[in-house]
Amino acid sequence: MSIKESNYWLETLRESPKGSAGPLPESVDVAILGGGFCGLSAARTLAKRGVRVALLEAETFGWGASSRNGGMVLTGMKLAVPTLIGRYGREAVQRMYAASLEGIDLVEQIVREEVIDCHFSRCGHLEVACKQAHFDAYAEAAQQIRREFHHELRIVPRGELRAEIGAEIYFGGLVDETSAGLNPAQFVSGLAKAAQRAGACLFDHARVRRVSPQTAAGTRTFRVETLRGTLMAREVILATGAYTTGTTPALRKKIIPIGSYIIATEVLDEELARELSPRGRMIYDSRHFLYYYRLAPDNRMLFGGRAAFFPESESTVRESAELLHHGMIGVFPQLRDVKVEYVWGGTLDFASDAMPHSGKIGGLYFASGFAGHGVAAATWMGAKLASVICGDVDDNPFSKIAFPGAPLGLRSGNTWALPLAGLYYRVLDWLT
Ligand SMILES: Cc1cc2nc3c(=O)[nH]c(=O)nc-3n(C[C@H](O)[C@H](O)[C@H](O)COP(=O)(O)OP(=O)(O)OC[C@H]3O[C@@H](n4cnc5c(N)ncnc54)[C@H](O)[C@@H]3O)c2cc1C
């Protein structure tokens, strides 16, 4: 296979957003570390509300997970509803679920208001059952979601699955019509331009090396040192996701960085594309070690998974191409002779409780732990953090829950135990 080791989405960008060329301002109201969905959404909201904001991105805008993902804008959270209710109680979980739906609405609203050409579409998502027992559990899950959140899911028995997917290996499916799909690189690029239009100053290649609190005349501020100079900020937002470094050690200790990889085929002809995914859904399977896949707007099949648990490197990306190709043919034998043209990887930001988190750590605002739901959740959390900084009541249900540290060996910067975690989930998938 001769495959380009690069992110297909980036090749669809007509023009990448450009950062400010000049020096950093001496001081701002808010400095944001990280230019993905979370940081850019916060910057847009703050600037629209008249706050002086500087966003500092170590690489280029969207360089992190935000331009590398599957572009699935999904309802719900990672964990099953009974687990969530057992942990946080019914009322809190109802607000969390509502937030997940609001996140999708917010993405749609931003796309519309800012006229972002990113192929946003409410195409719905399809979860497919890898075992009969997984399918049997769908009825109960759908009922619970209807009862607790008044949200409708549709069960698709095996005999009717053909209308949803051209694969024979699954035991049935569960459809949620509310979810959406988009081109993440185009969305993040549009979000950056929108933040700039609103008045935010965005600086790329401005890695932050140190954030230190200072107090002068009874007022606390932060000195933010970057590769492009230093600025003072009244408040700081950490929106560094899975790419959080030792610059902010307290947050880094909380994050488990998990690699995820995607291959993209050559453009499929219309007939084959419709056979594989007649309704153009965002699709994922019911395993812990799951595959997720979708058609790109130009009819390539994008097929992703945790082929390696380690964050991306040249070797994990290369190995993932083989593994994902094998996985894709297992699902869609029709793609046996179709060329794979791209492979890339990125790092997901997991908390050890598999929940998103937001709030303050060491005096700095943060939002992280979006796992595979960051397109909607990171966009929503960024906007929420901004509104709290502007003085609005904090009604974010994820800012009220405890944020556990990541176990040793799994935390960002020290991930020797990640393959063991991968093995654990493979065994779990085999057993359950
Ligand atoms: C392969 C893959 C597939 C995925 N698929 C989906 C999906 O289909 N649907 C979904 O909802 N989610 C998906 N996700 C998850 C989603 O992409 C993330 O949760 C989301 O993008 C996180 O956004 P963010 O803004 O928090 O972080 P990021 O987009 O990762 O941005 C963080 C930024 O911080 C910068 N940074 C780090 N340290 C510093 C510093 N010291 N100074 C300045 N800048 C710094 C980094 O350079 C980076 O650009 C996927 C993720 C991956 C990797």
The ligand as an SDF file (V2000), in Angstrom:
LIG
                    3D

 53 58  0  0  0  0  0  0  0  0999 V2000
   -8.4720   10.5380   15.6210 C   0  0  0  0  0  0  0  0  0  0  0  0
   -9.5090   11.2230   16.4720 C   0  0  0  0  0  0  0  0  0  0  0  0
  -10.8570   11.0440   16.1610 C   0  0  0  0  0  0  0  0  0  0  0  0
  -11.8330   11.7030   16.9310 C   0  0  0  0  0  0  0  0  0  0  0  0
  -13.1300   11.6290   16.5070 N   0  0  0  0  0  0  0  0  0  0  0  0
  -14.0710   12.3890   17.1420 C   0  0  0  0  0  0  0  0  0  0  0  0
  -15.3830   12.4630   16.6020 C   0  0  0  0  0  0  0  0  0  0  0  0
  -15.6920   11.9030   15.5480 O   0  0  0  0  0  0  0  0  0  0  0  0
  -16.3050   13.2030   17.2850 N   0  0  0  0  0  0  0  0  0  0  0  0
  -15.9790   13.8890   18.4360 C   0  0  0  0  0  0  0  0  0  0  0  0
  -16.8560   14.5500   18.9980 O   0  0  0  0  0  0  0  0  0  0  0  0
  -14.7190   13.8730   18.9160 N   0  0  0  0  0  0  0  0  0  0  0  0
  -13.7520   13.1590   18.2880 C   0  0  0  0  0  0  0  0  0  0  0  0
  -12.4630   13.1950   18.7390 N   0  0  0  0  0  0  0  0  0  0  0  0
  -12.1440   14.0200   19.9340 C   0  0  0  0  0  0  0  0  0  0  0  0
  -12.0710   15.5080   19.6180 C   0  0  0  0  0  0  0  0  0  0  0  0
  -11.3510   15.7140   18.4280 O   0  0  0  0  0  0  0  0  0  0  0  0
  -11.4020   16.2520   20.7880 C   0  0  0  0  0  0  0  0  0  0  0  0
  -12.0660   15.9300   21.9940 O   0  0  0  0  0  0  0  0  0  0  0  0
  -11.4510   17.7650   20.5950 C   0  0  0  0  0  0  0  0  0  0  0  0
  -10.9290   18.1240   19.3450 O   0  0  0  0  0  0  0  0  0  0  0  0
  -10.6840   18.4570   21.7060 C   0  0  0  0  0  0  0  0  0  0  0  0
  -10.6200   19.8300   21.4040 O   0  0  0  0  0  0  0  0  0  0  0  0
   -9.7280   20.7960   22.2800 P   0  0  0  0  0  0  0  0  0  0  0  0
   -9.9060   22.1580   21.7500 O   0  0  0  0  0  0  0  0  0  0  0  0
  -10.0130   20.5730   23.7100 O   0  0  0  0  0  0  0  0  0  0  0  0
   -8.2170   20.2710   22.0850 O   0  0  0  0  0  0  0  0  0  0  0  0
   -7.2860   20.1930   20.7890 P   0  0  0  0  0  0  0  0  0  0  0  0
   -8.0120   20.3440   19.5210 O   0  0  0  0  0  0  0  0  0  0  0  0
   -6.4440   18.9660   20.9460 O   0  0  0  0  0  0  0  0  0  0  0  0
   -6.3820   21.4980   20.9250 O   0  0  0  0  0  0  0  0  0  0  0  0
   -5.4170   21.6480   21.9260 C   0  0  0  0  0  0  0  0  0  0  0  0
   -4.3400   22.5960   21.3880 C   0  0  0  0  0  0  0  0  0  0  0  0
   -3.5350   23.0490   22.4750 O   0  0  0  0  0  0  0  0  0  0  0  0
   -2.2640   23.3370   21.9530 C   0  0  0  0  0  0  0  0  0  0  0  0
   -1.3180   23.4180   23.0660 N   0  0  0  0  0  0  0  0  0  0  0  0
   -0.9150   22.4250   23.9080 C   0  0  0  0  0  0  0  0  0  0  0  0
   -0.0470   22.9310   24.8220 N   0  0  0  0  0  0  0  0  0  0  0  0
    0.1060   24.2500   24.5380 C   0  0  0  0  0  0  0  0  0  0  0  0
    0.8810   25.2960   25.1300 C   0  0  0  0  0  0  0  0  0  0  0  0
    1.6750   25.0710   26.1600 N   0  0  0  0  0  0  0  0  0  0  0  0
    0.7910   26.5300   24.6070 N   0  0  0  0  0  0  0  0  0  0  0  0
   -0.0250   26.7750   23.5470 C   0  0  0  0  0  0  0  0  0  0  0  0
   -0.7770   25.8200   22.9550 N   0  0  0  0  0  0  0  0  0  0  0  0
   -0.7160   24.5760   23.4450 C   0  0  0  0  0  0  0  0  0  0  0  0
   -2.0120   22.1740   21.0000 C   0  0  0  0  0  0  0  0  0  0  0  0
   -1.0250   22.5140   20.0460 O   0  0  0  0  0  0  0  0  0  0  0  0
   -3.3890   21.9310   20.3870 C   0  0  0  0  0  0  0  0  0  0  0  0
   -3.5450   22.5380   19.1310 O   0  0  0  0  0  0  0  0  0  0  0  0
  -11.4640   12.5190   18.0270 C   0  0  0  0  0  0  0  0  0  0  0  0
  -10.1100   12.6800   18.3490 C   0  0  0  0  0  0  0  0  0  0  0  0
   -9.1430   12.0470   17.5850 C   0  0  0  0  0  0  0  0  0  0  0  0
   -7.6920   12.2550   17.9240 C   0  0  0  0  0  0  0  0  0  0  0  0
  1  2  1  0
  2  3  1  0
  2 52  2  0
  3  4  2  0
  4  5  1  0
  4 50  1  0
  5  6  2  0
  6  7  1  0
  6 13  1  0
  7  8  2  0
  7  9  1  0
  9 10  1  0
 10 11  2  0
 10 12  1  0
 12 13  2  0
 13 14  1  0
 14 15  1  0
 14 50  1  0
 15 16  1  0
 16 17  1  0
 16 18  1  0
 18 19  1  0
 18 20  1  0
 20 21  1  0
 20 22  1  0
 22 23  1  0
 23 24  1  0
 24 25  2  0
 24 26  1  0
 24 27  1  0
 27 28  1  0
 28 29  2  0
 28 30  1  0
 28 31  1  0
 31 32  1  0
 32 33  1  0
 33 34  1  0
 33 48  1  0
 34 35  1  0
 35 36  1  0
 35 46  1  0
 36 37  1  0
 36 45  1  0
 37 38  2  0
 38 39  1  0
 39 40  1  0
 39 45  2  0
 40 41  1  0
 40 42  2  0
 42 43  1  0
 43 44  2  0
 44 45  1  0
 46 47  1  0
 46 48  1  0
 48 49  1  0
 50 51  2  0
 51 52  1  0
 52 53  1  0
M  END
$$$$
